[in-house]
Each structure stands twice: as structure tokens, then as C-alpha cells.
Amino acid sequence: MAEDRDIDTPEQAPSQPGRRRFLKTALASATTAGAAALPLLGVAGEDTAAQTTTATGIPSRELGNTGVRVPILQLGTAQRLDPRYDKVMHRSFQEGVTWFDTALSYGWGSSHRAIANFLTQIGDRKSLWLTSKSGSERVSGLQSGIDEALAELGTDYLDLYLMHGIDDPKMLGREYLALGEKLKAQGKTRFFGFSCHDGNVVALMNRAAQVGGIDAIMFRYNFRRYGDLELNRAIDACHRAGVGLIAMKTQGSVPHDLESVVGFRSKEFTLGQAKLKSVWADERIDTIVSEMDSVRYVRENVAAARSEKPLTAEESHQLNQLAALTAGYACNGCKHLCEQTVAHDVAIAESLRYLMYFESYGKTDRARDLYRAIPVAKRQASDTVLQRACQVCPQGRDIPARLRRARELLA
């Protein structure tokens, strides 16, 4: 399953001068055309009636209709954690980031075990919110998954258990929702929900708002998505239904050399902080999960969370400009569109996700390992076959070129 990274990364793939020249040429037109088509972000500040500040200075919001207030910033733990004493976990907790997000697939269990050791070090399970996830598509697998997670974490309950990265609406059917109620009744989890990475997030969110039984949803949401009318309607539906909304992938990452062309300027915030502030400005979003893999990023993200200053109109405009300029490089994972145009099974979205890990996150080894796990036949298709996929891509991505790039860097 995909990892949630919401920081700027100093490690990047080699720059591409040709691409930079193209982007500089395109910048002026993006300023007046593409960027103007995107709405300004919430510059008036957050809904203070729905948000309070804790003793640590980290604001909190109620998670849907759960009645529980949670910090607006949580620590994603897909990165490598020190199993003995992890500085990032301790610093996050000390700063008031008291929600840790993990999964069975994160480090193949090593994330769970590192958190288990952290719990023994702080000696207070109730002071930490724990979310874990299972990628099983079967009810029996989800049942055994929570038992495995509890054993690895060394705890007898989760605060939130998520079906991980679902893309099939059948997983919002009666038997899955009944499992959620059963696990809550057994005291194994306080709340139940799902995460979704792919482009059918709108259908899944609308379905969740209709059927009930879902306490929270973790979904991809960032400054690139604000003009998406259908997504906003789905968010509204979930918000009205009292479903807690957790934003991930809030950085909308593309390679650093693309972002540097815009040259984000602010007296208050880094580009990464501005991206977080833009999501917090949406009062429908209860919390953000951020993979902070160094104490430096903990400091920066906590500072952004504590800051009472909203983005200015100029800062918001720069984000809109960046979104327009780099739209062709940002994959939204809508494989239900592009992959349906190819006669044989081609892993378009999965390949582009791992390419993003390599180019934008600096996770070169992880990206190669994941890409090489894709069957060779699913990595290959001719440019001619992929032309139809390009035509249906909402971002207008050059899919053949990007898949070639993935093979060059990862295979």
C-alpha cells in the first residue's frame, strides 16, 4: 500500500534542464490562465468554533461525530523507525502530536514493533491515539489483521482500524460494516473506517455517507484538488453524515526541480508548511497525517499547526500557480479510467506511484523494490496501446513517457 509522505525532501532525482526550460516558458501562461481557473484557498482562516487549542499548542478538532477531539496533525510511520529509541516519535509526542498512524504493511511489521517499544517508554497507552490498517479484501483477513496488529503493537485496542487502500465499493457492503461493529463491540477498536488512494475516492465517499457504519475516512487531499467539484460534493456528503475526514498526500508532490521553478515566496511559511495550512483552512478536514522522517520536519510541521496566521491571498495564488504548472506530473491514481482503456492488465497507476516515491520522496530503494514486485507483463505496453489512456487522463499526463521513465529508473 502507498505510504503517506507530507514533507519536502532534500533528496531528489537528478535535475532535467530541458524540463526546467519548458516550465519556465510555461510559467507566464500558467499565471494568467491555468492558475486563474483554480479557486483561491481558504485565506480567511479556519473555523475557530470547530477548533480548540490544546495545552501543547496543537489545535484539535472533533473527528466527525465520534465526540472525540484529535490533534490536527498526526505522525505517519511508514518511514523506517528506530526500534530502540526513535527520536521522531518522541519529539512528535512531546510537541503534542499524540496520534500515530501505522499499518500492517509499514516495514512489514517493523513500524508496529517500534511503536510497541515507544509505548513501553512513555508508559501511558491512553495518551496516544493509534490507527492501524489491514490491506486484506476479505472479512476474515480483516479480522485476523487486527489481531495481528494488536499483538505487534503490544496493546489490547486500537483507536481507529482502517481497511487499507480500498478501491472496491463492495467493501462498504453489509458484511464489512458488520465486522466494524463487531470489532468495536469486542473492544478491539474504538472506531472503524477505510483509507483510499485511487481515483474512485468520490464513489467510495458517497457510498460511505449513504450506508453509515463508517466513522472515519483517510483520503488523498491537497492543494491540487480544490477545484474538483465532484470531490467537494463527496466531502460535503461525508461531513454532513458525521464521517471523520483525514487528509493524506497533502503535499501533492512532484519532483523538486518542478516546484523550484515557481520559487514560492512567503515571510511566514515554507512551501511544505503552506501546503499543510491550505488543507487546514478547510474546516471539513479534521486532521492531517504527515510522514515526518526527521526532527526538523516535526519542528516545521508543528510550527505550521500552531501558527494562527492563515495563508495570504498571494501565498494561495502561488499554490494555485504551482498546481496549474505541474498538473501534468501529478497522478491522482484514477486507475479506473486509464487502466480500463488497455485490453491487457497494465499497472499504470501503481507504476506511477512508485515513480513518485523515487522522484519526489527520495525513497529510491523502496521504490525499486515495490516496482520490481509488479509482474513484468503488467509493466509493459506499447505507446500505441497507451494513447487511449492518455486521452482519458484528467491531468493530461504523457503516460507512455512516464512509464518508460519508471522502467529506466526502477527496473
C-alpha positions, 0 to 999 in steps of 0.5 A: 500500500502507498505510504503517506509522505507530507514533507519536502525532501532534500533528496531528489532525482537528478535535475532535467534542464530541458524540463526546467526550460519548458516550465519556465516558458510555461510559467507566464501562461500558467499565471494568467490562465491555468492558475486563474481557473483554480479557486483561491484557498481558504485565506480567511482562516479556519473555523475557530468554533470547530477548533480548540487549542490544546495545552501543547499548542496543537489545535484539535478538532472533533473527528466527525461525530465520534465526540472525540477531539484529535490533534490536527496533525498526526505522525505517519510511520511508514518511514523506517523507525528506530526500534530502540529509541526513535527520536521522531516519535518522541519529539512528535509526542512531546510537541503534542502530536499524540496520534500515530498512524501505522499499518500492517504493511509499514516495514512489514511489521517493523513500524508496529514493533517500534511503536510497541517499544515507544509505548513501553517508554512513555508508559501511558497507552491512553495518551496516544491515539493509534490507527492501524490498517489491514490491506486484506479484501476479505472479512476474515483477513480483516479480522485476523489483521487486527489481531495481528496488529494488536499483538505487534503493537503490544496493546489490547485496542486500537483507536481507529482500524482502517481497511487499507487502500480500498478501491472496491465499493463492495467493501462498504457492503453489509458484511464489512460494516458488520465486522466494524461493529463487531470489532468495536463491540469486542473492544478491539477498536474504538472506531472503524473506517477505510483509507483510499488512494485511487481515483474512485475516492468520490464513489467510495465517499458517497457510498460511505455517507449513504450506508453509515457504519463508517466513522472515519475516512483517510483520503488523498487531499491537497492543494491540487484538488480544490477545484474538483467539484465532484470531490467537494460534493463527496466531502460535503456528503461525508461531513454532513453524515458525521464521517471523520475526514483525514487528509493524506498526500497533502503535499501533492508532490512532484519532483523538486526541480518542478516546484523550484521553478515557481520559487514560492515566496512567503515571510511566514511559511515554507512551501511544505508548511503552506501546503499543510495550512491550505488543507487546514483552512478547510474546516471539513478536514479534521486532521492531517497525517504527515510522514515526518522522517526527521526532527526538523520536519516535526519542528516545521510541521508543528510550527505550521499547526500552531501558527494562527496566521492563515495563508495570504491571498498571494501565498494561495495564488502561488499554490494555485500557480504551482498546481496549474504548472505541474498538473501534468506530473501529478497522478491522482491514481484514477486507475479506473479510467486509464487502466480500463482503456488497455485490453491487457492488465497494465499497472499504470497507476501503481507504476506511477506511484512508485515513480513518485516515491523515487522522484519526489520522496527520495525513497529510491530503494523502496521504490525499486523494490515495490516496482520490481514486485509488479509482474513484468507483463503488467509493466509493459505496453506499447505507446500505441496501446497507451494513447487511449489512456492518455486521452482519458487522463484528467491531468493530461499526463504523457503516460507512455513517457512516464512509464518508460521513465519508471522502467529506466529508473526502477527496473 
